[in-house]
Amino acid sequence: MTPPSKPPTAAGTPQGRKSKSVGPAVVVGTALEFFDFYLYASMAALVFGPIFFPSENSAVSTLAAFSTFAVGFLVRPLGGIVFGILGDKIGRKAVLTCTLLLMGVATGLIGLIPSYETIGIAAPILLIVFRLLQGFGAGAEFGSAVAMSYEHADNKSRGRQGAWPALGVNIGLLASSLAVTAVTSLSAEALHSWGWRVPFLVSFVLVGLGYWMRRNLPETPEFEKVAAEAQTKKKTQPFRNLLTMHWRGLTVVAVSTIGLNSISYIFKTFSLSYLAEFRDVAANVGAFGISLASAVAIVAVPLAGRLCDSVGARRVMLLGAGGIAVLAFPFFWLLDTDQPVYIWAALILTVGIVQPALLAASGSFLAQQFPADVRTSGLGAGREASGAFAGGLAPLAALTMVTLSPTHSTWGVSVIFVVGALFIGGAALGDQYRNVTHRAAIDDPQERREVPAR
C-alpha cells in the first residue's frame, strides 16, 4: 500500500531540479554495489586462488579465495546497523556519499594488490582488509538508497521511485557479467597477469562519477522535518526506539528479506553450478542466460514500480510470491532439458521478471514499515542481518541436497523456493503501514489523514 506524502515539489524550482538528480544518483550507487559483488564472486572463482592463495591443490586455493568472499557477508550486518543509525541521525545524503566512497575505493584498491609471489602473506591480508571495507560499506547502500528514493517521492510515485535501487542492482549485475565475459576471453596468461585487474580499476571511475552525482543531492524532506523536531526534544536514540517501538516492522523486513535473498541467490548462483556440475552444460550457457535475464530485468523493474503505484506494493509482493511458488518446479524442468533456449527461458522468467519485480516492490514496501525517524536503522538492521544469513545458507543447502541425492534430485531445492515464497507472502500480509501511519497521526495531530485502502 502506498502511503500519502506531501505534494511534489514544483519541477521549476531549484529544489525540484535537484530532486530530479535523485534517481540517477541512487541508481549509480546500487549499480556499483552489485557490480562489485558479482565481480568479486567471479574473480574469486576464476583467478584469486592461484594469485593470492597459491597451493599445490587448486581446490584448496579456490576454497581459500571463496572464504574471502564470505568475509564480506559477515560485516554487512554491522555496516547496515552502524550506517543505518547514522542515516537517522545525520541524514541520508551523508551516509550514501560515505558508503559509495567506501565501496568504490576498496574495490579499486583490490585491483592494485600485488600477487602473493611479489609481497608474500601481505597480499591475502590486503585482499581481506579491502573485502571487509567493501562489505561494511555495501551493508548500508541499498537500505539508505531505498529511504532516499522513497522519501523524495510524492504519494503517486513512491512505487516507481522506490524501485530505483532495484534498477541499479540489475544494471550492476549486467555490467559486471559483461566485464567478466570480456576479461575471460583473454588468454589465461593475460587474465592472470593483468586482465582481472581492469574491471576492479574501473571502479575508481565509477565512484568518481557517483560522488559527483551524489554530492549535490538534496536531503529528503522527511528527514529534514525529523531533524528539526529533534532540536526541540531530548537526545534521540533511533536504534533503541526501533527495537522497542517498531519491532513488528523489523520482523516484516527480516522475514521478507530471508525469502527474497534465499530465492535470489539460488537462482543466480546455485543454478549455474547445477548446470555445470550436474547437467554437464557449458558454463557460458548459464552465464549468457544471466546476462539476458539482467537485461530483461532492467525493463521489468520500472514496470513493476508503476504497478506498485497502481495496486500497491503489498499486492505486488503477494503476486510475486505466488509466481515463485508456481515456478518452483517448472524452473528445474526447463533446466533439465539441457537445451540453451529452455535454460535461458527459465532464467528470464525467474531472474529477469519475477525476482526483479519482487525486488522493485520491496523498495516502497520495506520503507513503509517504519516512520522516518528510524527508517534507515530499520532497513539496515532488518535487511542486512537476515539477508546475510539467507544469502549464505540457501545456496549451500541447495548444493548439499542435490549432491547427497543419489539421483541429484532438485525436489528439495524447489521446496526451498516454495518456503521462500511463503516467507515473502507472510511478510506482505504482516504489513505495518497502517500502524505506522496511525502512530504518526497520534504523535502529530496536524498530520492526521485518511489511510488509503490498498
C-alpha positions in Angstrom: 0.0 0.0 0.0 1.3 3.4 -0.9 1.4 5.9 1.9 0.5 9.5 1.3 3.0 12.2 1.3 3.5 15.9 0.7 2.7 17.3 -2.7 5.5 17.0 -5.1 7.9 19.9 -5.4 7.4 22.0 -8.4 9.8 21.0 -11.2 10.7 24.5 -12.0 12.1 25.4 -8.5 15.8 24.8 -7.6 14.7 22.1 -5.1 12.6 20.5 -7.9 15.5 20.5 -10.3 17.7 19.0 -7.5 15.1 16.3 -6.8 15.4 15.1 -10.5 19.0 14.2 -9.7 18.0 11.7 -7.0 17.1 8.8 -9.4 20.4 8.7 -11.3 22.4 9.2 -8.1 20.6 6.3 -6.3 20.9 4.0 -9.3 24.6 4.6 -9.8 25.4 3.7 -6.2 23.4 0.4 -6.1 24.8 -0.5 -9.5 28.3 -0.1 -8.2 27.4 -2.2 -5.1 26.3 -5.2 -7.3 29.0 -4.6 -9.9 31.5 -5.1 -7.1 29.6 -8.1 -5.7 29.3 -10.2 -8.8 32.8 -9.2 -10.0 34.4 -10.3 -6.7 32.5 -13.6 -6.7 33.5 -14.3 -10.3 37.2 -13.5 -9.8 37.3 -15.5 -6.6 36.2 -18.5 -8.6 38.5 -17.8 -11.5 41.8 -16.2 -10.5 42.1 -15.2 -6.9 43.1 -18.7 -5.8 46.5 -19.0 -7.6 47.2 -15.3 -7.3 46.6 -14.8 -3.6 46.5 -18.3 -2.2 48.9 -20.4 -4.2 48.8 -24.1 -3.4 49.7 -27.4 -4.9 46.0 -28.3 -4.6 44.0 -25.9 -6.8 40.7 -26.8 -4.9 42.3 -25.6 -1.7 43.3 -22.3 -3.4 39.8 -21.7 -4.7 38.3 -22.5 -1.4 40.5 -20.0 0.4 39.6 -17.4 -2.2 35.9 -18.1 -1.7 36.3 -17.7 2.1 37.3 -14.1 1.5 34.1 -13.6 -0.4 32.2 -14.9 2.6 34.0 -12.4 4.9 32.2 -9.6 3.2 28.9 -11.0 4.2 30.0 -11.2 7.9 30.4 -7.4 8.1 27.4 -6.4 6.1 25.0 -6.5 9.1 27.4 -4.4 11.1 27.6 -1.8 8.3 23.8 -1.8 7.9 23.3 -1.1 11.7 26.1 1.5 12.0 25.3 3.4 8.9 21.5 3.0 9.4 21.8 4.7 12.8 23.9 7.4 11.2 21.3 7.8 8.5 18.7 8.6 11.1 21.0 10.9 13.0 22.9 12.9 10.4 20.9 12.3 7.2 20.6 10.0 4.2 22.8 12.1 1.9 25.9 11.9 4.1 25.6 8.1 4.5 25.0 7.5 0.8 28.1 9.5 -0.1 30.2 7.7 2.6 29.1 4.2 1.5 29.7 5.0 -2.1 33.3 6.1 -1.4 34.0 3.2 0.9 32.7 0.5 -1.6 34.2 2.1 -4.7 37.7 2.9 -3.3 38.0 -0.5 -1.6 37.1 -2.3 -4.9 39.5 -0.2 -6.9 42.3 -0.9 -4.4 41.8 -4.6 -4.8 42.9 -4.2 -8.5 46.2 -2.7 -7.3 47.2 -5.5 -4.8 50.4 -7.3 -5.9 50.3 -11.0 -6.1 51.5 -13.4 -3.3 54.6 -14.1 -5.3 55.5 -10.4 -5.1 54.8 -9.4 -1.5 54.0 -12.7 0.2 51.4 -13.0 3.0 50.7 -9.3 2.8 48.8 -9.9 -0.4 46.0 -12.0 1.0 45.9 -9.9 4.1 45.3 -6.8 2.0 42.6 -8.6 0.0 40.8 -9.5 3.2 41.1 -5.9 4.6 39.7 -4.4 1.4 36.9 -7.0 1.2 35.9 -6.1 4.8 35.7 -2.4 3.9 33.8 -3.3 0.8 31.2 -5.3 2.7 31.0 -2.8 5.5 30.0 0.0 3.0 27.7 -2.2 1.0 25.8 -3.1 4.1 24.1 0.3 4.2 23.9 1.1 0.5 20.6 -0.5 -0.5 18.6 0.5 2.6 19.8 4.1 2.5 19.1 4.3 -1.2 15.6 3.0 -0.6 15.0 5.6 2.1 16.3 8.4 -0.1 14.2 7.4 -3.1 11.0 6.8 -1.1 11.2 10.0 0.9 11.7 12.2 -2.2 8.6 10.7 -3.9 5.1 12.0 -3.7 2.1 9.8 -3.0 1.6 8.8 -6.6 5.2 7.8 -7.4 6.6 6.0 -4.4 6.4 2.6 -6.1 8.3 3.9 -9.1 10.9 5.8 -7.1 11.2 3.0 -4.5 12.2 0.7 -7.4 15.2 2.8 -8.4 17.7 0.8 -6.2 16.4 -2.4 -7.8 17.1 -0.9 -11.2 20.7 -0.2 -10.1 21.1 -3.8 -8.8 20.3 -5.2 -12.3 22.4 -2.7 -14.2 25.3 -3.6 -11.9 24.8 -7.3 -12.5 24.6 -6.8 -16.3 27.7 -4.6 -16.3 29.7 -7.0 -14.2 28.7 -10.1 -16.2 29.7 -8.3 -19.4 33.0 -7.3 -17.8 33.7 -10.8 -16.7 32.8 -12.2 -20.1 35.2 -9.7 -21.7 38.3 -10.4 -19.5 37.8 -14.2 -19.5 38.0 -14.1 -23.3 41.7 -13.1 -22.9 44.4 -15.8 -22.8 45.0 -17.4 -19.4 48.3 -15.7 -19.1 46.8 -12.2 -19.8 43.9 -12.9 -17.5 46.0 -13.9 -14.5 48.7 -11.2 -15.0 46.7 -8.0 -15.7 43.3 -8.8 -17.2 41.5 -9.5 -14.0 42.6 -6.1 -12.6 40.9 -4.0 -15.2 37.3 -4.3 -14.0 38.3 -3.5 -10.4 40.2 -0.4 -11.5 37.2 0.8 -13.5 35.5 1.2 -10.0 37.7 4.3 -9.5 35.9 5.8 -12.5 32.5 4.7 -11.3 33.0 6.0 -7.8 34.2 9.4 -9.2 31.0 9.6 -11.3 28.8 8.5 -8.4 30.4 11.0 -6.0 29.9 13.8 -8.5 26.2 12.9 -8.8 25.6 12.4 -5.1 27.5 15.5 -3.7 24.6 17.8 -4.7 21.8 15.6 -3.7 19.1 17.3 -1.6 18.4 15.9 1.8 14.9 14.3 2.0 12.0 16.5 3.2 11.0 13.8 5.8 14.5 13.7 7.3 14.7 17.5 7.4 11.4 17.5 9.4 12.7 14.8 11.8 15.9 16.8 12.3 14.1 20.0 13.0 11.8 18.3 15.6 14.9 16.6 17.2 16.3 20.0 18.1 13.4 20.6 20.4 13.4 17.2 22.0 15.8 15.2 24.2 18.6 13.3 22.6 17.1 10.7 20.2 18.1 7.0 20.2 16.9 5.6 16.8 18.1 2.1 17.4 16.6 1.8 20.8 13.3 3.2 19.5 13.4 0.7 16.6 13.8 -2.3 18.9 11.2 -1.2 21.5 8.5 0.5 19.3 8.9 -0.8 15.8 9.9 -4.5 16.3 7.0 -5.6 14.2 8.2 -3.7 11.2 11.7 -5.0 11.8 10.3 -8.5 11.8 8.4 -7.9 8.5 11.7 -6.6 6.9 13.7 -9.6 8.2 11.2 -12.2 7.1 10.7 -10.8 3.6 14.4 -10.5 3.1 15.0 -14.1 4.1 12.6 -15.1 1.4 13.9 -12.7 -1.2 17.6 -13.5 -0.7 17.1 -17.2 -0.5 15.4 -17.4 -3.9 17.7 -14.8 -5.4 21.0 -16.4 -4.6 19.7 -19.9 -5.6 18.5 -18.5 -9.0 21.7 -16.6 -9.7 24.5 -18.7 -8.2 23.3 -22.3 -7.5 21.6 -22.7 -10.8 24.9 -22.0 -12.7 26.7 -24.6 -10.5 23.9 -27.1 -11.0 24.1 -26.8 -14.8 27.8 -27.1 -15.0 28.3 -29.8 -12.3 25.3 -32.0 -12.6 23.9 -31.4 -16.1 27.3 -31.0 -17.9 26.1 -27.9 -19.6 28.8 -25.5 -20.9 29.4 -22.7 -18.3 28.9 -19.9 -20.9 25.3 -21.1 -21.5 24.2 -20.2 -17.9 26.4 -17.1 -17.8 24.8 -15.8 -21.0 21.4 -16.6 -19.6 22.1 -14.5 -16.5 23.1 -11.6 -18.8 19.9 -12.0 -20.9 17.9 -12.0 -17.7 19.6 -9.0 -16.3 18.8 -7.1 -19.5 15.2 -8.1 -19.3 15.1 -7.1 -15.6 16.2 -3.5 -16.5 12.9 -3.2 -18.3 10.8 -5.3 -15.8 11.8 -3.2 -12.7 10.3 0.1 -13.8 7.2 -1.6 -14.9 6.9 -3.3 -11.5 7.4 0.0 -9.8 4.5 1.5 -11.8 2.3 -1.5 -10.9 3.1 -0.7 -7.2 1.7 2.8 -7.7 -1.4 1.4 -9.3 -2.3 -1.5 -7.0 0.1 -1.2 -4.0 3.4 -2.7 -3.2 1.9 -5.2 -0.9 -0.2 -6.7 -3.7 2.8 -6.9 -6.0 4.8 -8.7 -3.3 1.9 -11.2 -2.9 1.7 -11.6 -6.7 5.5 -12.2 -6.9 5.4 -14.7 -4.1 2.8 -16.6 -6.0 4.9 -16.5 -9.1 7.9 -18.0 -7.3 5.7 -20.8 -5.9 4.2 -21.6 -9.4 7.7 -21.7 -11.0 9.4 -23.7 -8.2 9.3 -27.0 -10.0 9.0 -25.9 -13.7 12.2 -24.0 -13.2 14.2 -27.2 -12.9 12.1 -29.0 -15.5 13.4 -26.4 -18.0 17.0 -26.6 -16.8 16.9 -30.4 -17.0 16.3 -30.3 -20.7 19.9 -29.2 -21.2 18.8 -27.1 -24.1 20.1 -23.5 -24.1 16.8 -22.0 -25.3 14.8 -23.6 -22.4 17.6 -22.8 -19.9 17.5 -19.1 -21.0 13.7 -19.1 -20.8 13.8 -20.4 -17.2 16.4 -17.7 -16.2 14.5 -14.9 -17.9 11.2 -15.9 -16.2 12.8 -16.0 -12.7 15.9 -13.8 -12.7 14.6 -11.5 -15.4 10.9 -11.0 -14.4 9.6 -12.4 -11.2 12.5 -11.9 -8.8 13.2 -8.3 -10.1 9.5 -7.5 -9.7 9.7 -8.6 -6.1 12.9 -6.5 -5.5 11.3 -3.5 -7.1 8.2 -3.8 -4.9 10.3 -4.4 -1.8 11.7 -0.8 -2.1 8.5 1.0 -1.2 7.1 -1.9 0.8 10.0 -2.2 3.2 10.4 1.6 3.6 6.7 2.0 4.7 7.3 -0.4 7.6 9.0 2.4 9.6 8.5 6.1 10.3 11.2 8.5 9.0 13.0 8.8 12.4 14.0 5.1 12.4 13.7 4.2 8.7 17.4 3.7 7.7 18.1 2.0 11.0 15.2 -0.4 10.4 16.1 -1.1 6.8 19.8 -1.6 7.6 19.4 -3.8 10.6 16.4 -5.9 9.4 17.6 -6.4 5.8 21.3 -7.0 6.2 21.3 -9.4 9.2 18.7 -11.7 7.7 19.9 -11.2 4.2 23.5 -12.3 5.0 22.1 -15.4 6.8 19.8 -16.4 4.0 22.1 -15.5 1.1 24.9 -17.7 2.5 22.8 -20.6 3.8 20.3 -21.1 1.0 22.7 -21.9 -1.9 24.8 -24.1 0.4 21.7 -26.0 1.5 20.6 -26.4 -2.1 24.0 -27.7 -3.2 24.2 -30.1 -0.3 20.8 -31.6 -1.0 21.5 -32.1 -4.7 24.9 -33.6 -4.0 23.7 -36.0 -1.4 20.8 -37.2 -3.6 21.7 -40.5 -5.4 19.9 -39.1 -8.5 20.9 -35.5 -7.9 17.2 -34.7 -7.4 16.2 -31.0 -7.2 12.9 -31.6 -5.4 14.3 -30.3 -2.1 15.5 -27.1 -3.8 12.1 -26.5 -5.3 10.7 -26.8 -1.7 13.1 -24.0 -0.7 11.6 -21.9 -3.4 8.1 -22.6 -2.0 9.2 -21.8 1.6 10.8 -18.6 0.4 7.6 -17.6 -1.3 5.7 -18.3 1.9 8.1 -16.0 3.8 7.5 -13.2 1.3 3.8 -13.7 1.3 3.7 -13.9 5.1 5.7 -10.7 5.4 3.3 -8.9 2.9 0.3 -10.0 5.0 2.0 -8.5 8.1 2.4 -5.1 6.5 2.8 -2.4 9.3 2.0 0.6 7.2 -1.4 1.3 8.9 0.1 1.0 12.3 3.0 3.4 11.4 0.5 5.9 9.9 -1.8 5.8 12.9 1.1 6.2 15.3 2.2 9.3 13.3 -1.3 10.7 13.4 -1.4 10.3 17.2 2.0 11.9 17.7 1.2 14.8 15.4 -2.5 15.6 15.0 -1.7 18.0 12.2 -0.7 15.1 10.0 -3.9 13.1 10.8 -5.2 11.8 7.5 -7.2 9.0 6.0 -5.2 5.9 5.1 -5.8 4.7 1.6 -7.1 1.1 1.5 -4.7 -1.0 -0.7 
